[in-house]
Amino acid sequence: MLVAIGVDTNGYRRVLGVREGAKEDKAGSTAILRYLKKRGLKGVELIISDACIGLFESIGDFYPDAKWQCLNRSFLSQCFQCCASRTGQEGGDDAKGHPCF
């Protein structure tokens, strides 16, 4: 199941929609974003998720003005910095090009 949760203007979390989806891929992300758009969701300013590339790729098709933030960026950045300081090598080469970085 894919669940979209939003925050209203009073700061309360609200379930915006639930769609069946086996994976967090582009097809599943497109389906839930299409569903939310069809239901009239507008004014989306920020989308926060894990490192789901499918969602990142789908956002612009439905909410082109929305910004996207990766949940684990600061955690991963700290890991790469720690690894780099321990090994003396630049960390994170495998992550280059990933939207979280």
C-alpha positions as CSV (number, residue, x, y, z in Angstrom):
1,M,0.0,0.0,0.0
2,L,1.2,3.5,-0.8
3,V,0.0,6.2,1.6
4,A,0.1,9.9,1.1
5,I,0.1,12.0,4.3
6,G,-0.1,15.8,4.3
7,V,0.0,18.6,6.8
8,D,-2.9,21.1,6.8
9,T,-2.6,24.8,7.5
10,N,-3.1,24.2,11.2
11,G,-0.2,21.8,11.3
12,Y,-2.3,18.6,11.6
13,R,-1.4,15.5,9.7
14,R,-4.1,14.2,7.3
15,V,-4.2,11.0,5.2
16,L,-4.6,12.3,1.7
17,G,-4.9,9.0,-0.1
18,V,-4.1,5.3,-0.2
19,R,-3.5,3.3,-3.3
20,E,-2.6,-0.3,-3.9
21,G,1.0,-0.6,-4.9
22,A,3.5,-3.5,-4.6
23,K,6.6,-1.3,-4.9
24,E,7.7,2.3,-4.6
25,D,8.5,2.5,-8.3
26,K,7.5,5.1,-10.9
27,A,4.3,3.3,-11.8
28,G,3.1,3.2,-8.2
29,S,4.1,6.8,-7.6
30,T,2.4,8.0,-10.7
31,A,-0.8,6.2,-9.7
32,I,-1.0,7.8,-6.3
33,L,-0.1,11.3,-7.6
34,R,-2.7,11.0,-10.4
35,Y,-5.2,9.9,-7.8
36,L,-4.5,12.9,-5.5
37,K,-4.6,15.3,-8.4
38,K,-7.9,13.9,-9.6
39,R,-9.3,14.3,-6.1
40,G,-8.4,18.0,-6.3
41,L,-5.2,18.2,-4.2
42,K,-3.5,21.5,-5.0
43,G,-1.1,23.9,-3.5
44,V,1.5,21.2,-2.8
45,E,4.7,23.0,-1.8
46,L,6.9,20.2,-0.5
47,I,7.0,16.5,-0.9
48,I,9.1,14.5,1.6
49,S,9.9,10.9,1.1
50,D,12.6,8.3,1.4
51,A,14.9,7.8,-1.5
52,C,12.2,6.7,-3.9
53,I,13.5,7.5,-7.3
54,G,10.1,6.7,-8.9
55,L,8.4,9.4,-6.8
56,F,11.1,11.9,-7.5
57,E,10.7,11.3,-11.3
58,S,6.9,11.5,-11.1
59,I,6.5,14.7,-9.1
60,G,7.0,17.1,-11.9
61,D,4.2,15.6,-14.0
62,F,1.6,16.4,-11.3
63,Y,3.1,19.1,-9.0
64,P,5.8,20.9,-11.0
65,D,6.1,23.7,-8.4
66,A,6.6,21.3,-5.5
67,K,10.0,20.9,-4.0
68,W,11.2,17.4,-3.0
69,Q,13.2,16.5,0.1
70,C,14.8,13.2,0.8
71,L,14.3,11.9,4.4
72,N,17.7,10.3,4.9
73,R,20.0,12.9,3.2
74,S,21.5,14.2,6.4
75,F,22.0,10.7,7.8
76,L,23.7,9.5,4.6
77,S,25.8,12.6,4.3
78,Q,27.1,12.1,7.8
79,C,27.8,8.4,7.0
80,F,29.8,9.4,3.9
81,Q,31.7,12.1,5.8
82,C,32.5,9.7,8.6
83,C,33.7,7.0,6.1
84,A,35.8,9.5,4.3
85,S,37.5,10.8,7.5
86,R,38.3,7.2,8.5
87,T,39.6,6.0,5.2
88,G,41.1,9.2,3.9
89,Q,39.2,8.7,0.7
90,E,36.3,10.6,-0.7
91,G,33.1,8.9,0.3
92,G,29.9,8.5,-1.7
93,D,31.1,8.1,-5.2
94,D,28.4,5.5,-5.8
95,A,25.8,8.0,-4.8
96,K,26.7,10.7,-7.3
97,G,23.8,11.6,-9.5
98,H,21.2,10.4,-7.0
99,P,18.7,13.1,-6.2
100,C,19.4,12.9,-2.5
101,F,22.9,14.3,-3.2
